[in-house]
Amino acid sequence: MRPPRPFRLRARRRLRLSVRTFRGDGLDAFLDELADDFRGWEGARTWRSLEHELTLSAVHGPGGYVRLTWGLHAQPPAEEWCFETTTVHAAGEDMRNLAAELRAFLKSAA
């Protein structure tokens, strides 16, 4: 795996975004399903928050790694901006740990 590269993000306007969920909208269960399918799958699997401000796309790649593309989106109807970043995780236990950490975060935020 390649080491992380530093990057700079410059915003010309101030952006605010609230992600509304109902107990996480099943994001932890989505991550658990990805962990269960550690042998891989075809294509992309996607998840969206209740009002689509947060999205997640998962692709299983060669070498047993899962690429997660996390997206933050302006709220409809404007949808004038979107920010996406990709994280890479080992399939299986690494994905299960991510789901557990997210579940703990959601529980603490409730």
C-alpha positions in Angstrom: 0.0 0.0 0.0 1.3 3.5 -0.9 1.9 5.9 2.0 -0.6 8.7 2.3 0.1 11.9 0.4 -0.4 15.3 2.0 -2.8 17.5 0.1 -4.2 21.0 0.3 -7.8 22.0 0.1 -8.8 25.5 -0.5 -12.4 26.7 -0.3 -13.3 30.0 -1.8 -16.6 30.1 0.1 -17.7 28.9 3.5 -19.7 25.7 3.2 -21.9 24.2 5.8 -23.4 20.8 5.8 -25.4 18.8 8.2 -25.9 15.1 7.6 -29.2 13.9 8.9 -29.6 10.3 9.7 -31.9 8.0 11.5 -29.5 6.1 13.7 -26.9 6.1 10.9 -29.4 4.9 8.2 -27.8 1.5 8.3 -24.2 2.6 7.4 -22.7 0.3 10.0 -24.8 -2.6 8.6 -23.6 -1.7 5.1 -20.0 -1.9 6.2 -20.7 -5.2 8.0 -22.0 -6.6 4.7 -18.9 -5.5 2.9 -16.8 -7.2 5.6 -18.9 -10.4 5.3 -18.1 -10.5 1.5 -14.4 -10.3 2.0 -13.8 -12.6 -1.0 -15.1 -9.8 -3.3 -18.0 -8.7 -5.5 -18.5 -7.3 -8.9 -19.1 -3.6 -9.5 -19.7 -0.9 -6.9 -22.0 -1.1 -3.9 -23.5 2.1 -2.7 -25.1 3.6 0.4 -26.7 7.0 0.9 -27.8 8.9 4.0 -31.5 9.8 4.4 -31.3 13.0 2.4 -28.3 12.0 0.3 -25.8 14.5 1.7 -23.4 11.7 2.6 -22.7 8.9 0.1 -20.4 5.9 0.1 -19.4 3.7 -2.8 -17.4 0.5 -2.3 -15.4 -1.4 -4.9 -13.5 -4.6 -4.1 -10.2 -4.5 -5.9 -7.3 -6.9 -6.5 -5.2 -7.9 -3.6 -8.1 -8.1 -1.1 -8.6 -4.3 -0.7 -11.8 -2.3 -0.6 -11.8 1.2 -2.0 -14.4 3.4 -0.2 -15.3 6.7 -1.9 -17.0 9.0 0.6 -19.0 11.9 -0.7 -20.4 15.0 0.8 -23.0 16.7 -1.3 -24.8 20.0 -1.2 -28.4 19.6 -0.2 -31.0 19.4 -2.9 -32.3 21.2 -4.8 -29.1 23.3 -5.2 -26.6 20.4 -5.5 -24.0 23.0 -6.5 -21.0 21.2 -5.0 -19.7 17.8 -4.0 -16.5 16.7 -2.2 -15.3 13.1 -2.5 -12.3 11.3 -1.0 -11.3 7.7 -1.2 -9.9 5.5 1.6 -8.5 2.0 1.1 -9.1 -0.8 3.6 -8.1 -4.5 3.8 -11.2 -6.7 3.1 -12.6 -8.6 6.1 -11.5 -7.7 9.6 -10.3 -4.2 8.7 -13.8 -3.5 7.3 -15.4 -5.1 10.4 -13.4 -2.8 12.7 -14.4 0.2 10.6 -18.1 -0.8 11.0 -17.6 -1.2 14.8 -15.9 2.2 15.2 -18.6 3.8 13.2 -21.3 2.1 15.3 -19.6 3.4 18.5 -19.4 6.9 17.0 -23.1 6.9 16.0 -24.1 5.6 19.5 -22.1 8.4 21.2 -23.6 11.1 19.0 -27.2 10.0 19.7 
